[in-house]
Amino acid sequence: MDMKKILHYPRLDSVLMVEKLIFDTSGEFTKKQIWDRLPKKMMYQTFSVIIDYLLYSGKIAVDREGKIAWIWNPKMVRKYLAKPELEWK
């Protein structure tokens, strides 16, 4: 992601709106289909910045067909972090 070419940085409410849509429809739609289904319109470039952020942060993944799925599971992360045999050394 080239930060110099970003025209519009997303606001928090925009990021949350995209996260919710992906979470609710996990694995059903491609990037373009998700953008078309957003409750409020935004520039495609801004939407792409959000998608890049979600991919980088490990919250979403893209399959071979280009469909986007929500993969972040904080409950499972807490469960595994609580196991002493899995601690970081």
N, C-alpha and C positions, 0 to 999 in steps of 0.2 A: 504494500500500500504506500503510495507516494504522497506524503503529507503536503507537499507544495502545491499539488493540483486540486486539493479539496476545496470546493467553493462553499459548501454549506456543511458545517459540522452538525451532527444530530443533537437534538435536545433530549433530556432524560425521558420525557413523556413519549417521544418518538421511539426510543430504544425499547421502552417497556411495551409499547403497542406492538412492535414487531415481535418481541419475545413472546408475548401472550398469544399472538396468532400462530406462531410456529409451535409453541407448546400445545395449543388446542388442536392443531391439524397435523401433528408430527408425522412425517413420512408420506404425506398425501400429495404435496405440491412442490413444483420447482420454484426457483428464485423468482422468475417472472410471474408465475401464477400467484405466489404469495404477495408480491408487490401489487398486482391487480386486485387482490382481495382486501387490502388494508382499509380499515374503516375511515381513515382520513388520508388524503393523498399527500405524497411528498415527492421531491425530486428523486429520480432513479439513482443518481450519484450519491445522494444522502443515504438512501436505502442500502446501496452497495457498501458504504462505509460501515453501517450497522451490521450487515451480514459478515463482512471481514472481521469486525470486532468479535462477533459471536463465534466465528470459526476459530479465531486466534485464542479466545478465552476457554475453548473446549466445551461450550454450551450446546453447539449444534454440530452435525456432521452431514455430509452430502454423499448420497449413494451413487452407484454407476449410472442410474437413470437421471441424475441431477436433482432428485427429490431431497428435500431438507428435513432432517429429523432432530428433535430435541433429545440430547443425550445427558445433560447435566442432572445429577441426582444427589443433592446435598445430604439427604438422609443416609444414603448408602455410603457416602464419603465419611460422614461422622461415625458410622458403624465400623468401618474398617480402620479409621484413625484411632478408635478406642481400643483396638486389639493390641495388647502389648507385644505379641510376637511379630507384629508388622510395623514396629516403630523404626524411625529413621536413625541411621547410625552415621 
